[in-house]
Amino acid sequence: MTPALDGDGALAYILRRLRQQGPATHGQHGYHLTVVDLAARYVAEVMGKRHPDPIENEDTYAASRPLYDAAWELARRGILRPSVHSSFMQFDAYQSAGGGYTLTAIGAEWLSELDDRQLSLRAAWGPFT
């Protein structure tokens, strides 16, 4: 059984996905990543569960909580920002609940230099430390 996803695990998952596949593969509707997409991917990839509706299920709801916390921490540290990457990309209300993020220029530079060490939400790290 896969243990419950915590904040540090969520942070590691977001950073691993961004480093391995880049922001474009995790975004929808003008965002570089959306938490709901990451949560659904986590449930399928890590937990090995397939649901008829990959978004509307208890596993995805549970995984989204720490992923929202980790995404916000990345925004707070200047790596992501909670918005679309350009105004042209926002064409509907999908993900209007604050679940979409875009990699900042500073964040992209920092991410390109990041090594494989495990980061913690409580430790000092990021482009401004």
Secondary structure as UniProt FT lines:
FT   HELIX           7..21
FT   HELIX           23..25
FT   TURN            29..30
FT   STRAND          33..34
FT   HELIX           35..45
FT   HELIX           58..76
FT   TURN            77..78
FT   STRAND          80..81
FT   HELIX           87..89
FT   TURN            94..99
FT   STRAND          100..103
FT   HELIX           105..113
FT   TURN            121..122
FT   TURN            127..128
//
